[in-house]
Amino acid sequence: MYDKEEIYDGKIAPLMSKIIEICKVNGIQVLASFFLKEKTEGQEDMFCTTCLVPNEGNKRLSNAANVILFGHEVHKPFLMAMTVTKEG
């Protein structure tokens, strides 16, 4: 079986770096979340999430980001959040 974390690190992360830079330069809001591994005993699910939502950003995107990042809708805006959960 292939390792989704290795695939993300080797193939997706370099592309995401370019996408993030393009979005920042052009003021494009983005929310991308990758589910890499289901939780095992003593470990949580593994996600890699990138979110660029300014304080005055789109409410739907901001709400979706809060659900993904924090598990529920939060009414505090943020500029950028990046969550990387890695076993080990």
KEPAGU-627057 format. One record per residue: residue number from 1; residue in three letters; x, y, z of N, C-alpha, C, O, CB in turn. Coordinates in nm, 3 decimals. Glycine has a CB too. Example, Ala and Ser with C-alpha at 12.3 -4.5 7.8 and 13.67 -1.06 7.14 Angstrom:
2
atom num = 1 residuo = ALA n_u = 1.319 n_v = -0.569 n_w = 0.780 ca_u = 1.230 ca_v = -0.450 ca_w = 0.780 c_u = 1.320 c_v = -0.330 c_w = 0.780 o_u = 1.424 o_v = -0.332 o_w = 0.846 cb_u = 1.131 cb_v = -0.447 cb_w = 0.905
atom num = 2 residuo = SER n_u = 1.285 n_v = -0.225 n_w = 0.708 ca_u = 1.367 ca_v = -0.106 ca_w = 0.714 c_u = 1.290 c_v = 0.003 c_w = 0.787 o_u = 1.341 o_v = 0.114 o_w = 0.804 cb_u = 1.408 cb_v = -0.060 cb_w = 0.572
This chain:
88
atom num = 1 residuo = MET n_u = 0.085 n_v = -0.120 n_w = 0.000 ca_u = 0.000 ca_v = 0.000 ca_w = 0.000 c_u = 0.088 c_v = 0.124 c_w = 0.000 o_u = 0.193 o_v = 0.126 o_w = 0.064 cb_u = -0.096 cb_v = 0.001 cb_w = 0.123
atom num = 2 residuo = TYR n_u = 0.047 n_v = 0.225 n_w = -0.070 ca_u = 0.122 ca_v = 0.349 ca_w = -0.079 c_u = 0.098 c_v = 0.437 c_w = 0.043 o_u = -0.006 o_v = 0.428 o_w = 0.108 cb_u = 0.085 cb_v = 0.425 cb_w = -0.206
atom num = 3 residuo = ASP n_u = 0.195 n_v = 0.522 n_w = 0.073 ca_u = 0.188 ca_v = 0.611 ca_w = 0.188 c_u = 0.140 c_v = 0.748 c_w = 0.141 o_u = 0.211 o_v = 0.819 o_w = 0.071 cb_u = 0.327 cb_v = 0.621 cb_w = 0.259
atom num = 4 residuo = LYS n_u = 0.019 n_v = 0.784 n_w = 0.180 ca_u = -0.040 ca_v = 0.910 ca_w = 0.136 c_u = 0.039 c_v = 1.031 c_w = 0.186 o_u = 0.044 o_v = 1.134 o_w = 0.118 cb_u = -0.184 cb_v = 0.920 cb_w = 0.185
atom num = 5 residuo = GLU n_u = 0.101 n_v = 1.020 n_w = 0.303 ca_u = 0.183 ca_v = 1.131 ca_w = 0.354 c_u = 0.303 c_v = 1.154 c_w = 0.263 o_u = 0.338 o_v = 1.269 o_w = 0.234 cb_u = 0.230 cb_v = 1.102 cb_w = 0.499
atom num = 6 residuo = GLU n_u = 0.367 n_v = 1.047 n_w = 0.219 ca_u = 0.481 ca_v = 1.061 ca_w = 0.127 c_u = 0.438 c_v = 1.122 c_w = -0.006 o_u = 0.507 o_v = 1.206 o_w = -0.062 cb_u = 0.548 cb_v = 0.924 cb_w = 0.103
atom num = 7 residuo = ILE n_u = 0.322 n_v = 1.080 n_w = -0.054 ca_u = 0.270 ca_v = 1.136 ca_w = -0.179 c_u = 0.242 c_v = 1.285 c_w = -0.161 o_u = 0.279 o_v = 1.365 o_w = -0.247 cb_u = 0.141 cb_v = 1.062 cb_w = -0.223
atom num = 8 residuo = TYR n_u = 0.178 n_v = 1.322 n_w = -0.050 ca_u = 0.152 ca_v = 1.463 ca_w = -0.023 c_u = 0.283 c_v = 1.541 c_w = -0.019 o_u = 0.298 o_v = 1.643 o_w = -0.087 cb_u = 0.075 cb_v = 1.480 cb_w = 0.108
atom num = 9 residuo = ASP n_u = 0.378 n_v = 1.493 n_w = 0.063 ca_u = 0.504 ca_v = 1.563 ca_w = 0.080 c_u = 0.582 c_v = 1.577 c_w = -0.051 o_u = 0.640 o_v = 1.682 o_w = -0.079 cb_u = 0.590 cb_v = 1.492 cb_w = 0.182
atom num = 10 residuo = GLY n_u = 0.582 n_v = 1.471 n_w = -0.132 ca_u = 0.663 ca_v = 1.472 ca_w = -0.253 c_u = 0.597 c_v = 1.535 c_w = -0.374 o_u = 0.666 o_v = 1.595 o_w = -0.457 cb_u = 0.699 cb_v = 1.335 cb_w = -0.287
atom num = 11 residuo = LYS n_u = 0.465 n_v = 1.522 n_w = -0.385 ca_u = 0.398 ca_v = 1.567 ca_w = -0.508 c_u = 0.302 c_v = 1.683 c_w = -0.489 o_u = 0.294 o_v = 1.771 o_w = -0.575 cb_u = 0.324 cb_v = 1.453 cb_w = -0.569
atom num = 12 residuo = ILE n_u = 0.230 n_v = 1.685 n_w = -0.379 ca_u = 0.127 ca_v = 1.788 ca_w = -0.360 c_u = 0.184 c_v = 1.912 c_w = -0.293 o_u = 0.155 o_v = 2.024 o_w = -0.336 cb_u = 0.011 cb_v = 1.732 cb_w = -0.277
atom num = 13 residuo = ALA n_u = 0.264 n_v = 1.896 n_w = -0.188 ca_u = 0.318 ca_v = 2.011 ca_w = -0.114 c_u = 0.392 c_v = 2.110 c_w = -0.204 o_u = 0.372 o_v = 2.231 o_w = -0.188 cb_u = 0.410 cb_v = 1.964 cb_w = -0.006
atom num = 14 residuo = PRO n_u = 0.477 n_v = 2.064 n_w = -0.297 ca_u = 0.543 ca_v = 2.162 ca_w = -0.385 c_u = 0.443 c_v = 2.241 c_w = -0.470 o_u = 0.462 o_v = 2.361 o_w = -0.494 cb_u = 0.643 cb_v = 2.090 cb_w = -0.476
atom num = 15 residuo = LEU n_u = 0.338 n_v = 2.176 n_w = -0.515 ca_u = 0.235 ca_v = 2.246 ca_w = -0.592 c_u = 0.158 c_v = 2.343 c_w = -0.503 o_u = 0.127 o_v = 2.454 o_w = -0.545 cb_u = 0.137 cb_v = 2.145 cb_w = -0.656
atom num = 16 residuo = MET n_u = 0.127 n_v = 2.300 n_w = -0.380 ca_u = 0.055 ca_v = 2.388 ca_w = -0.288 c_u = 0.136 c_v = 2.512 c_w = -0.256 o_u = 0.079 o_v = 2.621 o_w = -0.243 cb_u = 0.021 cb_v = 2.313 cb_w = -0.158
atom num = 17 residuo = SER n_u = 0.266 n_v = 2.499 n_w = -0.244 ca_u = 0.351 ca_v = 2.617 ca_w = -0.219 c_u = 0.335 c_v = 2.718 c_w = -0.330 o_u = 0.325 o_v = 2.838 o_w = -0.304 cb_u = 0.499 cb_v = 2.576 cb_w = -0.206
atom num = 18 residuo = LYS n_u = 0.332 n_v = 2.671 n_w = -0.454 ca_u = 0.313 ca_v = 2.761 ca_w = -0.568 c_u = 0.173 c_v = 2.822 c_w = -0.567 o_u = 0.157 o_v = 2.941 o_w = -0.590 cb_u = 0.337 cb_v = 2.685 cb_w = -0.701
atom num = 19 residuo = ILE n_u = 0.073 n_v = 2.739 n_w = -0.540 ca_u = -0.066 ca_v = 2.786 ca_w = -0.535 c_u = -0.083 c_v = 2.892 c_w = -0.426 o_u = -0.146 o_v = 2.995 o_w = -0.449 cb_u = -0.163 cb_v = 2.668 cb_w = -0.510
atom num = 20 residuo = ILE n_u = -0.026 n_v = 2.867 n_w = -0.309 ca_u = -0.036 ca_v = 2.962 ca_w = -0.198 c_u = 0.026 c_v = 3.096 c_w = -0.237 o_u = -0.032 o_v = 3.201 o_w = -0.210 cb_u = 0.032 cb_v = 2.907 cb_w = -0.071
atom num = 21 residuo = GLU n_u = 0.143 n_v = 3.092 n_w = -0.298 ca_u = 0.210 ca_v = 3.216 ca_w = -0.338 c_u = 0.126 c_v = 3.293 c_w = -0.440 o_u = 0.111 o_v = 3.414 o_w = -0.429 cb_u = 0.350 cb_v = 3.186 cb_w = -0.396
atom num = 22 residuo = ILE n_u = 0.072 n_v = 3.222 n_w = -0.539 ca_u = -0.013 ca_v = 3.287 ca_w = -0.641 c_u = -0.136 c_v = 3.348 c_w = -0.575 o_u = -0.174 o_v = 3.460 o_w = -0.608 cb_u = -0.056 cb_v = 3.186 cb_w = -0.750
atom num = 23 residuo = CYS n_u = -0.198 n_v = 3.276 n_w = -0.484 ca_u = -0.317 ca_v = 3.327 ca_w = -0.415 c_u = -0.284 c_v = 3.450 c_w = -0.331 o_u = -0.361 o_v = 3.547 o_w = -0.332 cb_u = -0.378 cb_v = 3.218 cb_w = -0.325
atom num = 24 residuo = LYS n_u = -0.173 n_v = 3.448 n_w = -0.260 ca_u = -0.133 ca_v = 3.564 ca_w = -0.179 c_u = -0.111 c_v = 3.687 c_w = -0.267 o_u = -0.160 o_v = 3.795 o_w = -0.236 cb_u = -0.005 cb_v = 3.533 cb_w = -0.099
atom num = 25 residuo = VAL n_u = -0.037 n_v = 3.670 n_w = -0.376 ca_u = -0.005 ca_v = 3.782 ca_w = -0.465 c_u = -0.131 c_v = 3.842 c_w = -0.527 o_u = -0.139 o_v = 3.963 o_w = -0.548 cb_u = 0.090 cb_v = 3.736 cb_w = -0.575
atom num = 26 residuo = ASN n_u = -0.229 n_v = 3.756 n_w = -0.556 ca_u = -0.349 ca_v = 3.801 ca_w = -0.627 c_u = -0.472 c_v = 3.816 c_w = -0.539 o_u = -0.581 o_v = 3.840 o_w = -0.590 cb_u = -0.379 cb_v = 3.707 cb_w = -0.736
atom num = 27 residuo = GLY n_u = -0.456 n_v = 3.802 n_w = -0.408 ca_u = -0.568 ca_v = 3.822 ca_w = -0.317 c_u = -0.679 c_v = 3.719 c_w = -0.332 o_u = -0.797 o_v = 3.751 o_w = -0.314 cb_u = -0.625 cb_v = 3.957 cb_w = -0.336
atom num = 28 residuo = ILE n_u = -0.643 n_v = 3.596 n_w = -0.366 ca_u = -0.742 ca_v = 3.489 ca_w = -0.383 c_u = -0.753 c_v = 3.411 c_w = -0.253 o_u = -0.653 o_v = 3.361 o_w = -0.201 cb_u = -0.705 cb_v = 3.395 cb_w = -0.502
atom num = 29 residuo = GLN n_u = -0.872 n_v = 3.400 n_w = -0.201 ca_u = -0.895 ca_v = 3.323 ca_w = -0.079 c_u = -0.893 c_v = 3.174 c_w = -0.116 o_u = -0.943 o_v = 3.133 o_w = -0.220 cb_u = -1.031 cb_v = 3.364 cb_w = -0.012
atom num = 30 residuo = VAL n_u = -0.836 n_v = 3.096 n_w = -0.027 ca_u = -0.825 ca_v = 2.953 ca_w = -0.055 c_u = -0.843 c_v = 2.872 c_w = 0.073 o_u = -0.802 o_v = 2.913 o_w = 0.181 cb_u = -0.689 cb_v = 2.920 cb_w = -0.119
atom num = 31 residuo = LEU n_u = -0.906 n_v = 2.757 n_w = 0.057 ca_u = -0.919 ca_v = 2.659 ca_w = 0.163 c_u = -0.896 c_v = 2.523 c_w = 0.099 o_u = -0.971 o_v = 2.482 o_w = 0.010 cb_u = -1.060 cb_v = 2.668 cb_w = 0.236
atom num = 32 residuo = ALA n_u = -0.793 n_v = 2.454 n_w = 0.143 ca_u = -0.763 ca_v = 2.320 ca_w = 0.091 c_u = -0.729 c_v = 2.231 c_w = 0.209 o_u = -0.645 o_v = 2.266 o_w = 0.292 cb_u = -0.646 cb_v = 2.323 cb_w = -0.013
atom num = 33 residuo = SER n_u = -0.794 n_v = 2.116 n_w = 0.215 ca_u = -0.767 ca_v = 2.023 ca_w = 0.324 c_u = -0.751 c_v = 1.884 c_w = 0.266 o_u = -0.835 o_v = 1.836 o_w = 0.189 cb_u = -0.881 cb_v = 2.027 cb_w = 0.430
atom num = 34 residuo = PHE n_u = -0.643 n_v = 1.819 n_w = 0.303 ca_u = -0.611 ca_v = 1.687 ca_w = 0.253 c_u = -0.617 c_v = 1.588 c_w = 0.369 o_u = -0.552 o_v = 1.608 o_w = 0.472 cb_u = -0.472 cb_v = 1.685 cb_w = 0.185
atom num = 35 residuo = PHE n_u = -0.693 n_v = 1.482 n_w = 0.352 ca_u = -0.704 ca_v = 1.378 ca_w = 0.454 c_u = -0.605 c_v = 1.268 c_w = 0.417 o_u = -0.620 o_v = 1.203 o_w = 0.314 cb_u = -0.851 cb_v = 1.321 cb_w = 0.465
atom num = 36 residuo = LEU n_u = -0.504 n_v = 1.249 n_w = 0.502 ca_u = -0.395 ca_v = 1.159 ca_w = 0.467 c_u = -0.400 c_v = 1.024 c_w = 0.537 o_u = -0.354 o_v = 0.924 o_w = 0.483 cb_u = -0.267 cb_v = 1.224 cb_w = 0.497
atom num = 37 residuo = LYS n_u = -0.456 n_v = 1.022 n_w = 0.658 ca_u = -0.454 ca_v = 0.895 ca_w = 0.730 c_u = -0.560 c_v = 0.893 c_w = 0.838 o_u = -0.579 o_v = 0.991 o_w = 0.910 cb_u = -0.315 cb_v = 0.869 cb_w = 0.791
atom num = 38 residuo = GLU n_u = -0.629 n_v = 0.778 n_w = 0.849 ca_u = -0.727 ca_v = 0.762 ca_w = 0.957 c_u = -0.655 c_v = 0.738 c_w = 1.088 o_u = -0.545 o_v = 0.685 o_w = 1.092 cb_u = -0.823 cb_v = 0.646 cb_w = 0.927
atom num = 39 residuo = LYS n_u = -0.721 n_v = 0.780 n_w = 1.196 ca_u = -0.659 ca_v = 0.764 ca_w = 1.326 c_u = -0.639 c_v = 0.618 c_w = 1.360 o_u = -0.714 o_v = 0.530 o_w = 1.318 cb_u = -0.744 cb_v = 0.831 cb_w = 1.433
atom num = 40 residuo = THR n_u = -0.535 n_v = 0.596 n_w = 1.438 ca_u = -0.508 ca_v = 0.465 ca_w = 1.493 c_u = -0.502 c_v = 0.482 c_w = 1.644 o_u = -0.511 o_v = 0.594 o_w = 1.693 cb_u = -0.374 cb_v = 0.403 cb_w = 1.435
atom num = 41 residuo = GLU n_u = -0.487 n_v = 0.376 n_w = 1.715 ca_u = -0.485 ca_v = 0.385 ca_w = 1.861 c_u = -0.374 c_v = 0.480 c_w = 1.906 o_u = -0.257 o_v = 0.462 o_w = 1.872 cb_u = -0.464 cb_v = 0.245 cb_w = 1.923
atom num = 42 residuo = GLY n_u = -0.412 n_v = 0.581 n_w = 1.983 ca_u = -0.317 ca_v = 0.678 ca_w = 2.034 c_u = -0.282 c_v = 0.790 c_w = 1.936 o_u = -0.206 o_v = 0.880 o_w = 1.971 cb_u = -0.192 cb_v = 0.609 cb_w = 2.074
atom num = 43 residuo = GLN n_u = -0.336 n_v = 0.787 n_w = 1.816 ca_u = -0.307 ca_v = 0.888 ca_w = 1.715 c_u = -0.438 c_v = 0.948 c_w = 1.663 o_u = -0.542 o_v = 0.882 o_w = 1.665 cb_u = -0.225 cb_v = 0.828 cb_w = 1.598
atom num = 44 residuo = GLU n_u = -0.432 n_v = 1.071 n_w = 1.618 ca_u = -0.548 ca_v = 1.136 ca_w = 1.558 c_u = -0.544 c_v = 1.117 c_w = 1.405 o_u = -0.443 o_v = 1.074 o_w = 1.350 cb_u = -0.551 cb_v = 1.288 cb_w = 1.594
atom num = 45 residuo = ASP n_u = -0.656 n_v = 1.150 n_w = 1.339 ca_u = -0.656 ca_v = 1.153 ca_w = 1.193 c_u = -0.548 c_v = 1.250 c_w = 1.147 o_u = -0.517 o_v = 1.347 o_w = 1.216 cb_u = -0.797 cb_v = 1.194 cb_w = 1.138
atom num = 46 residuo = MET n_u = -0.491 n_v = 1.224 n_w = 1.030 ca_u = -0.388 ca_v = 1.312 ca_w = 0.978 c_u = -0.443 c_v = 1.394 c_w = 0.860 o_u = -0.488 o_v = 1.338 o_w = 0.759 cb_u = -0.264 cb_v = 1.230 cb_w = 0.934
atom num = 47 residuo = PHE n_u = -0.438 n_v = 1.525 n_w = 0.875 ca_u = -0.481 ca_v = 1.618 ca_w = 0.771 c_u = -0.368 c_v = 1.716 c_w = 0.744 o_u = -0.281 o_v = 1.738 o_w = 0.829 cb_u = -0.611 cb_v = 1.694 cb_w = 0.814
atom num = 48 residuo = CYS n_u = -0.369 n_v = 1.774 n_w = 0.626 ca_u = -0.286 ca_v = 1.890 ca_w = 0.599 c_u = -0.381 c_v = 1.994 c_w = 0.540 o_u = -0.439 o_v = 1.972 o_w = 0.434 cb_u = -0.163 cb_v = 1.857 cb_w = 0.500
atom num = 49 residuo = THR n_u = -0.397 n_v = 2.105 n_w = 0.610 ca_u = -0.495 ca_v = 2.206 ca_w = 0.572 c_u = -0.427 c_v = 2.341 c_w = 0.554 o_u = -0.347 o_v = 2.383 o_w = 0.637 cb_u = -0.607 cb_v = 2.216 cb_w = 0.677
atom num = 50 residuo = THR n_u = -0.461 n_v = 2.407 n_w = 0.446 ca_u = -0.413 ca_v = 2.542 ca_w = 0.419 c_u = -0.534 c_v = 2.632 c_w = 0.404 o_u = -0.629 o_v = 2.599 o_w = 0.333 cb_u = -0.323 cb_v = 2.547 cb_w = 0.292
atom num = 51 residuo = CYS n_u = -0.530 n_v = 2.746 n_w = 0.472 ca_u = -0.641 ca_v = 2.839 ca_w = 0.465 c_u = -0.589 c_v = 2.981 c_w = 0.459 o_u = -0.514 o_v = 3.025 o_w = 0.547 cb_u = -0.735 cb_v = 2.820 cb_w = 0.585
atom num = 52 residuo = LEU n_u = -0.627 n_v = 3.052 n_w = 0.357 ca_u = -0.598 ca_v = 3.195 ca_w = 0.344 c_u = -0.732 c_v = 3.267 c_w = 0.335 o_u = -0.792 o_v = 3.275 o_w = 0.228 cb_u = -0.506 cb_v = 3.226 cb_w = 0.219
atom num = 53 residuo = VAL n_u = -0.776 n_v = 3.319 n_w = 0.447 ca_u = -0.904 ca_v = 3.391 ca_w = 0.453 c_u = -0.880 c_v = 3.518 c_w = 0.533 o_u = -0.855 o_v = 3.510 o_w = 0.654 cb_u = -1.019 cb_v = 3.303 cb_w = 0.516
atom num = 54 residuo = PRO n_u = -0.888 n_v = 3.635 n_w = 0.471 ca_u = -0.868 ca_v = 3.760 ca_w = 0.545 c_u = -0.984 c_v = 3.789 c_w = 0.640 o_u = -1.090 o_v = 3.727 o_w = 0.630 cb_u = -0.849 cb_v = 3.877 cb_w = 0.448
atom num = 55 residuo = ASN n_u = -0.963 n_v = 3.882 n_w = 0.731 ca_u = -1.067 ca_v = 3.918 ca_w = 0.829 c_u = -1.199 c_v = 3.953 c_w = 0.763 o_u = -1.306 o_v = 3.919 o_w = 0.815 cb_u = -1.020 cb_v = 4.036 cb_w = 0.914
atom num = 56 residuo = GLU n_u = -1.193 n_v = 4.020 n_w = 0.650 ca_u = -1.316 ca_v = 4.058 ca_w = 0.579 c_u = -1.351 c_v = 3.956 c_w = 0.471 o_u = -1.426 o_v = 3.986 o_w = 0.378 cb_u = -1.301 cb_v = 4.198 cb_w = 0.517
atom num = 57 residuo = GLY n_u = -1.296 n_v = 3.834 n_w = 0.484 ca_u = -1.313 ca_v = 3.730 ca_w = 0.382 c_u = -1.454 c_v = 3.676 c_w = 0.373 o_u = -1.542 o_v = 3.711 o_w = 0.451 cb_u = -1.220 cb_v = 3.618 cb_w = 0.410
atom num = 58 residuo = ASN n_u = -1.472 n_v = 3.591 n_w = 0.276 ca_u = -1.600 ca_v = 3.528 ca_w = 0.249 c_u = -1.647 c_v = 3.449 c_w = 0.371 o_u = -1.574 o_v = 3.365 o_w = 0.422 cb_u = -1.590 cb_v = 3.437 cb_w = 0.126
atom num = 59 residuo = LYS n_u = -1.767 n_v = 3.476 n_w = 0.416 ca_u = -1.821 ca_v = 3.415 ca_w = 0.538 c_u = -1.834 c_v = 3.263 c_w = 0.525 o_u = -1.802 o_v = 3.190 o_w = 0.618 cb_u = -1.958 cb_v = 3.477 cb_w = 0.571
atom num = 60 residuo = ARG n_u = -1.881 n_v = 3.215 n_w = 0.410 ca_u = -1.897 ca_v = 3.071 ca_w = 0.390 c_u = -1.762 c_v = 3.000 c_w = 0.397 o_u = -1.749 o_v = 2.894 o_w = 0.458 cb_u = -1.965 cb_v = 3.042 cb_w = 0.256
atom num = 61 residuo = LEU n_u = -1.662 n_v = 3.060 n_w = 0.333 ca_u = -1.529 ca_v = 3.001 ca_w = 0.334 c_u = -1.470 c_v = 3.004 c_w = 0.475 o_u = -1.407 o_v = 2.908 o_w = 0.519 cb_u = -1.436 cb_v = 3.075 cb_w = 0.237
atom num = 62 residuo = SER n_u = -1.490 n_v = 3.113 n_w = 0.544 ca_u = -1.442 ca_v = 3.126 ca_w = 0.682 c_u = -1.510 c_v = 3.024 c_w = 0.773 o_u = -1.443 o_v = 2.962 o_w = 0.856 cb_u = -1.468 cb_v = 3.268 cb_w = 0.734
atom num = 63 residuo = ASN n_u = -1.640 n_v = 3.006 n_w = 0.759 ca_u = -1.713 ca_v = 2.907 ca_w = 0.839 c_u = -1.664 c_v = 2.765 c_w = 0.809 o_u = -1.645 o_v = 2.685 o_w = 0.900 cb_u = -1.864 cb_v = 2.918 cb_w = 0.813
atom num = 64 residuo = ALA n_u = -1.644 n_v = 2.736 n_w = 0.681 ca_u = -1.596 ca_v = 2.603 ca_w = 0.642 c_u = -1.457 c_v = 2.578 c_w = 0.700 o_u = -1.428 o_v = 2.468 o_w = 0.747 cb_u = -1.593 cb_v = 2.588 cb_w = 0.488
atom num = 65 residuo = ALA n_u = -1.372 n_v = 2.679 n_w = 0.697 ca_u = -1.237 ca_v = 2.666 ca_w = 0.753 c_u = -1.243 c_v = 2.639 c_w = 0.903 o_u = -1.169 o_v = 2.555 o_w = 0.954 cb_u = -1.155 cb_v = 2.793 cb_w = 0.726
atom num = 66 residuo = ASN n_u = -1.330 n_v = 2.709 n_w = 0.972 ca_u = -1.342 ca_v = 2.689 ca_w = 1.116 c_u = -1.390 c_v = 2.547 c_w = 1.149 o_u = -1.345 o_v = 2.488 o_w = 1.247 cb_u = -1.439 cb_v = 2.791 cb_w = 1.176
atom num = 67 residuo = VAL n_u = -1.480 n_v = 2.494 n_w = 1.069 ca_u = -1.527 ca_v = 2.358 ca_w = 1.092 c_u = -1.412 c_v = 2.260 c_w = 1.069 o_u = -1.392 o_v = 2.167 o_w = 1.148 cb_u = -1.646 cb_v = 2.324 cb_w = 1.000
atom num = 68 residuo = ILE n_u = -1.336 n_v = 2.279 n_w = 0.962 ca_u = -1.225 ca_v = 2.189 ca_w = 0.931 c_u = -1.115 c_v = 2.201 c_w = 1.035 o_u = -1.064 o_v = 2.100 o_w = 1.084 cb_u = -1.170 cb_v = 2.218 cb_w = 0.791
atom num = 69 residuo = LEU n_u = -1.078 n_v = 2.323 n_w = 1.070 ca_u = -0.965 ca_v = 2.345 ca_w = 1.160 c_u = -0.997 c_v = 2.321 c_w = 1.307 o_u = -0.914 o_v = 2.269 o_w = 1.382 cb_u = -0.914 cb_v = 2.484 cb_w = 1.144
atom num = 70 residuo = PHE n_u = -1.118 n_v = 2.358 n_w = 1.348 ca_u = -1.150 ca_v = 2.355 ca_w = 1.491 c_u = -1.266 c_v = 2.263 c_w = 1.526 o_u = -1.297 o_v = 2.245 o_w = 1.644 cb_u = -1.182 cb_v = 2.492 cb_w = 1.537
atom num = 71 residuo = GLY n_u = -1.330 n_v = 2.204 n_w = 1.427 ca_u = -1.439 ca_v = 2.111 ca_w = 1.453 c_u = -1.574 c_v = 2.175 c_w = 1.473 o_u = -1.674 o_v = 2.106 o_w = 1.496 cb_u = -1.407 cb_v = 2.030 cb_w = 1.571
atom num = 72 residuo = HIS n_u = -1.580 n_v = 2.308 n_w = 1.465 ca_u = -1.707 ca_v = 2.378 ca_w = 1.481 c_u = -1.691 c_v = 2.519 c_w = 1.426 o_u = -1.580 o_v = 2.567 o_w = 1.405 cb_u = -1.752 cb_v = 2.381 cb_w = 1.630
atom num = 73 residuo = GLU n_u = -1.803 n_v = 2.585 n_w = 1.405 ca_u = -1.800 ca_v = 2.722 ca_w = 1.356 c_u = -1.754 c_v = 2.815 c_w = 1.468 o_u = -1.805 o_v = 2.810 o_w = 1.579 cb_u = -1.940 cb_v = 2.766 cb_w = 1.303
atom num = 74 residuo = VAL n_u = -1.657 n_v = 2.898 n_w = 1.437 ca_u = -1.603 ca_v = 2.996 ca_w = 1.531 c_u = -1.627 c_v = 3.132 c_w = 1.468 o_u = -1.615 o_v = 3.147 o_w = 1.347 cb_u = -1.449 cb_v = 2.972 cb_w = 1.562
atom num = 75 residuo = HIS n_u = -1.659 n_v = 3.229 n_w = 1.548 ca_u = -1.689 ca_v = 3.360 ca_w = 1.493 c_u = -1.573 c_v = 3.458 c_w = 1.506 o_u = -1.593 o_v = 3.579 o_w = 1.512 cb_u = -1.811 cb_v = 3.417 cb_w = 1.560
atom num = 76 residuo = LYS n_u = -1.453 n_v = 3.404 n_w = 1.510 ca_u = -1.334 ca_v = 3.489 ca_w = 1.513 c_u = -1.262 c_v = 3.472 c_w = 1.380 o_u = -1.217 o_v = 3.362 o_w = 1.348 cb_u = -1.239 cb_v = 3.452 cb_w = 1.633
atom num = 77 residuo = PRO n_u = -1.251 n_v = 3.577 n_w = 1.301 ca_u = -1.183 ca_v = 3.565 ca_w = 1.172 c_u = -1.032 c_v = 3.550 c_w = 1.191 o_u = -0.977 o_v = 3.584 o_w = 1.296 cb_u = -1.214 cb_v = 3.685 cb_w = 1.084
atom num = 78 residuo = PHE n_u = -0.968 n_v = 3.500 n_w = 1.088 ca_u = -0.823 ca_v = 3.485 ca_w = 1.091 c_u = -0.768 c_v = 3.509 c_w = 0.951 o_u = -0.842 o_v = 3.500 o_w = 0.853 cb_u = -0.782 cb_v = 3.345 cb_w = 1.143
atom num = 79 residuo = LEU n_u = -0.641 n_v = 3.540 n_w = 0.943 ca_u = -0.579 ca_v = 3.565 ca_w = 0.813 c_u = -0.531 c_v = 3.436 c_w = 0.751 o_u = -0.563 o_v = 3.407 o_w = 0.636 cb_u = -0.463 cb_v = 3.663 cb_w = 0.827
atom num = 80 residuo = MET n_u = -0.454 n_v = 3.358 n_w = 0.825 ca_u = -0.402 ca_v = 3.235 ca_w = 0.770 c_u = -0.386 c_v = 3.133 c_w = 0.880 o_u = -0.342 o_v = 3.165 o_w = 0.991 cb_u = -0.269 cb_v = 3.258 cb_w = 0.698
atom num = 81 residuo = ALA n_u = -0.422 n_v = 3.012 n_w = 0.850 ca_u = -0.399 ca_v = 2.902 ca_w = 0.943 c_u = -0.350 c_v = 2.785 c_w = 0.862 o_u = -0.401 o_v = 2.757 o_w = 0.754 cb_u = -0.528 cb_v = 2.866 cb_w = 1.024
atom num = 82 residuo = MET n_u = -0.252 n_v = 2.718 n_w = 0.913 ca_u = -0.200 ca_v = 2.600 ca_w = 0.847 c_u = -0.184 c_v = 2.493 c_w = 0.953 o_u = -0.111 o_v = 2.512 o_w = 1.051 cb_u = -0.065 cb_v = 2.628 cb_w = 0.773
atom num = 83 residuo = THR n_u = -0.250 n_v = 2.382 n_w = 0.934 ca_u = -0.244 ca_v = 2.274 ca_w = 1.032 c_u = -0.181 c_v = 2.153 c_w = 0.966 o_u = -0.229 o_v = 2.105 o_w = 0.864 cb_u = -0.385 cb_v = 2.239 cb_w = 1.088
atom num = 84 residuo = VAL n_u = -0.075 n_v = 2.104 n_w = 1.024 ca_u = -0.011 ca_v = 1.982 ca_w = 0.978 c_u = 0.000 c_v = 1.890 c_w = 1.098 o_u = 0.064 o_v = 1.924 o_w = 1.197 cb_u = 0.129 cb_v = 2.010 cb_w = 0.914
atom num = 85 residuo = THR n_u = -0.063 n_v = 1.776 n_w = 1.089 ca_u = -0.057 ca_v = 1.679 ca_w = 1.198 c_u = 0.023 c_v = 1.561 c_w = 1.146 o_u = -0.012 o_v = 1.501 o_w = 1.044 cb_u = -0.200 cb_v = 1.636 cb_w = 1.246
atom num = 86 residuo = LYS n_u = 0.129 n_v = 1.528 n_w = 1.216 ca_u = 0.218 ca_v = 1.421 ca_w = 1.170 c_u = 0.244 c_v = 1.325 c_w = 1.285 o_u = 0.273 o_v = 1.366 o_w = 1.397 cb_u = 0.350 cb_v = 1.478 cb_w = 1.116
atom num = 87 residuo = GLU n_u = 0.234 n_v = 1.196 n_w = 1.256 ca_u = 0.263 ca_v = 1.095 ca_w = 1.356 c_u = 0.411 c_v = 1.096 c_w = 1.390 o_u = 0.496 o_v = 1.134 o_w = 1.309 cb_u = 0.219 cb_v = 0.956 cb_w = 1.307
atom num = 88 residuo = GLY n_u = 0.440 n_v = 1.054 n_w = 1.511 ca_u = 0.581 ca_v = 1.035 ca_w = 1.547 c_u = 0.637 c_v = 1.136 c_w = 1.633 o_u = 0.755 o_v = 1.128 o_w = 1.668 cb_u = 0.661 cb_v = 1.028 cb_w = 1.431
